[in-house]
Amino acid sequence: MGCCLVGCVRLLFFALWRAIVAALVALVLARIDAYVERNHEESLAGKAWRTYRGRGRDRGVRRGTPPGAGDAIDTQGRPRP
């Protein structure tokens, strides 16, 4: 009984430890981002940081109805007149 309990506690400890470390890293990175935005807004370092941070935003997932969706295949199975 005790052996199984120790295994479960150890598993929970390591899972929580990784989650806590990930949260701390996210907090540190958010603070660095705010610091650079606040103190180096117009400098070369600030512009480079803003360019680096915004790299993947333009090619993200596009939401909504795609263009030309009205010409899509009719799902009722009848041909168009």
Beta strands, then each sheet from edge to edge (+ up, - down):
end
